Amino acid sequence: MNPNNLTKEYTNGEVTIVWQSGKCIHSTNCVKNNPDVFRPKEKPWIIAEASTSDKIIETVKKCPSGALTFYMNKKS
């Protein structure tokens, strides 16, 4: 596994955030737009449970590099 090209997923149960480290340009848009979820000084650095799904989706859509994407979880 290449540590410079990781893919990690974080979920709040409704939406899952997908982060691809190799695409990340560290623009900090995510941190500025949703600091409750995106906390680069913590591990894990994404806390999906800390925000609404709508706010997460809005923030992820602002990622300029495409390093952040999302998908909706299926309801059981």
Order of alpha helices (4+ residues) and beta strands (2+ residues): beta-beta-alpha-alpha-beta
